[in-house]
Amino acid sequence: MVLHVLKHELRLVFREPRFWIPFIIPPVILAASQGVAVSRYGVAIMQGMDGYMMLLLGCLMAPMAAPLAADSFAGERERNSLELLQLSPVKPAQLFWGKLLAILPFSLAFAVLVQLVYWAAHPTITGASAACAILVAVSAIFLLNAFSLVLSLKAKTVRSATQGTVFLVIPLLLVVQFFYERLLSDLMMTIAAFLASMVICALVIAISLRRFTSM
């Protein structure tokens, strides 16, 4: 049943081409801004910033699936279809996992893809820094989408759930801005942060699942 729900959710996503637009915008904007900076001030201005740009590029993919996460339950409630889903033969836990698994692949796939492409275009980035950047991006995606799912369960409308998710992006960008040097240079610390984020994500998902099954 989980696979059935997952396929259904993915079909709905692929029917909406506009959903893909946010995933294209960040790479284009960053590439354009980097090109403008280089053309105006020279290549020297980007010296030592390649790792930061790779990290930022991956993290910017995290909130791009927020509309999909917000629509998972808040959208069903807004369309008055959540109660019908709960009365269907599909168990609440299976419905929950199907919706969750339909959210994560897009951000993960796009984040890793754009980071690998950027790394290939900037071979000065070391393997350790690239691994750190990918781990941080994956951590951000799991955490942001897990908390977005919680907001979707509590919110009555998709708009309020989406707006709540926007506020979660602010601390993410602050962490990237102030700690990027440490995150890119200390692989063990980044791995520890990744594992901690997975534990937090698992706890948030468990709480959300318990809340949904008891509704």
C-alpha positions in Angstrom: 0.0 0.0 0.0 2.9 2.4 0.7 4.1 1.9 -2.8 0.6 2.5 -4.2 0.4 5.8 -2.3 3.9 6.8 -3.4 3.1 6.1 -7.1 -0.1 8.1 -6.8 1.7 11.1 -5.2 4.4 11.0 -7.8 1.9 11.0 -10.7 0.3 14.1 -9.2 3.7 15.8 -9.2 4.6 14.9 -12.7 1.3 16.3 -13.9 2.3 19.8 -12.7 5.2 21.1 -14.7 5.4 24.3 -12.7 6.6 22.3 -9.7 10.0 21.9 -11.5 10.6 25.6 -11.9 11.9 26.3 -8.4 14.6 23.6 -8.7 16.0 25.3 -11.8 16.0 28.9 -10.5 18.8 28.6 -7.8 21.5 27.1 -10.0 20.7 29.7 -12.7 20.8 32.6 -10.3 24.0 31.5 -8.6 25.7 30.8 -11.9 24.7 34.2 -13.2 25.8 36.0 -10.1 29.1 34.2 -10.1 29.6 35.1 -13.8 28.8 38.8 -13.1 31.2 39.0 -10.2 34.0 37.4 -12.2 33.4 39.6 -15.2 33.3 42.8 -13.1 36.1 42.1 -10.5 38.1 39.3 -12.0 38.6 35.6 -11.2 40.4 36.5 -7.9 37.2 37.5 -6.2 36.0 33.9 -6.3 39.3 32.5 -5.0 38.6 30.1 -2.2 34.8 30.4 -2.6 34.1 27.4 -4.8 33.4 25.1 -1.8 31.1 27.7 -0.3 29.2 28.0 -3.5 28.8 24.3 -3.8 27.6 24.1 -0.3 25.1 26.9 -0.8 23.9 25.5 -4.0 23.0 22.2 -2.4 21.3 23.8 0.6 19.2 26.0 -1.6 17.6 22.8 -3.0 16.2 22.0 0.5 13.3 24.4 0.6 12.3 23.8 -3.1 10.0 20.9 -2.2 8.4 22.9 0.6 5.2 23.4 -1.5 4.9 19.7 -2.0 5.4 19.0 1.7 3.0 21.7 2.7 0.3 20.2 0.4 0.8 16.7 1.8 -1.7 17.1 4.6 -2.7 20.7 4.7 -3.7 20.5 1.1 -5.9 17.4 1.8 -7.5 19.2 4.7 -8.1 22.3 2.6 -9.8 20.2 -0.1 -11.8 18.4 2.5 -10.3 15.1 1.4 -8.2 14.2 4.4 -11.1 12.6 6.3 -11.9 10.5 3.2 -8.3 9.3 3.0 -8.4 8.3 6.7 -11.5 6.3 6.0 -10.0 4.5 3.0 -8.6 0.9 3.2 -5.1 2.3 3.3 -3.8 2.4 6.9 -2.8 5.8 8.2 0.8 4.8 8.7 1.0 3.5 5.1 -0.5 6.8 3.9 1.9 8.8 5.9 5.0 7.0 4.6 3.8 7.1 1.0 3.4 10.9 1.2 6.8 11.3 3.0 8.7 9.2 0.5 7.1 11.2 -2.4 8.6 14.4 -1.0 12.2 13.5 -0.4 13.5 12.2 -3.8 13.1 15.5 -5.7 15.2 17.7 -3.4 17.8 14.9 -2.8 18.2 14.2 -6.5 18.5 17.8 -7.6 20.8 18.8 -4.7 23.3 15.9 -5.4 23.0 16.4 -9.1 23.7 20.2 -9.1 26.5 19.8 -6.6 28.2 17.0 -8.6 27.9 19.2 -11.8 29.4 22.2 -9.9 32.2 20.0 -8.6 33.0 18.7 -12.1 33.2 22.3 -13.3 35.4 23.4 -10.4 38.1 20.7 -9.9 39.9 22.8 -7.4 37.3 21.6 -4.8 38.8 18.8 -2.8 37.1 15.5 -2.4 36.7 16.0 1.3 35.2 19.4 0.9 32.8 18.1 -1.8 31.7 15.2 0.5 31.1 17.7 3.3 29.0 19.9 1.1 26.9 17.0 0.0 26.4 15.7 3.5 25.3 19.2 4.8 22.9 19.5 1.9 21.4 16.1 2.5 21.0 16.9 6.2 19.3 20.2 5.4 16.9 18.4 3.1 15.9 15.8 5.6 15.5 18.2 8.4 13.6 20.9 6.5 11.2 18.4 4.9 10.6 16.6 8.2 9.6 19.9 9.9 7.6 20.9 6.9 5.6 17.8 7.3 4.9 18.6 10.9 3.7 22.1 9.9 1.5 20.5 7.2 -0.2 18.3 9.8 -0.9 21.3 12.0 -1.8 23.9 9.4 -5.3 24.3 8.1 -4.2 25.7 4.7 -1.4 25.1 2.3 -0.5 28.8 2.4 0.1 28.9 6.2 2.1 25.6 6.0 4.3 27.0 3.2 4.8 30.3 5.0 5.9 28.4 8.1 8.4 26.5 6.1 10.0 29.8 4.9 11.0 30.7 8.4 12.8 27.4 8.7 15.1 28.4 5.8 16.5 31.4 7.8 18.4 29.4 10.4 19.6 27.1 7.6 21.1 30.0 5.7 22.6 31.5 8.8 24.4 28.2 9.6 25.8 28.0 6.1 26.9 31.7 6.2 28.7 31.6 9.6 30.0 28.0 9.8 30.7 27.1 6.1 34.5 27.1 6.6 34.3 24.7 9.5 31.7 22.5 7.8 33.9 22.2 4.6 37.2 21.6 6.4 36.3 19.2 9.2 34.9 16.0 7.7 34.5 14.3 11.1 32.5 17.2 12.5 30.3 17.2 9.4 29.7 13.5 9.6 28.7 13.9 13.3 26.4 16.8 12.4 24.9 14.6 9.6 24.2 11.7 12.0 22.7 14.1 14.6 20.4 15.6 12.0 19.3 12.1 11.0 18.4 11.3 14.6 16.5 14.6 14.9 14.7 13.9 11.6 13.8 10.4 12.8 12.3 11.8 16.0 10.3 14.4 14.2 9.0 11.9 11.7 8.0 9.5 14.6 6.2 12.3 16.3 4.4 13.3 13.1 3.4 9.7 12.4 2.0 9.3 15.9 0.1 12.5 15.5 -1.3 11.5 12.1 -2.4 8.0 13.2 -4.2 9.4 16.2 -6.1 12.0 14.3 
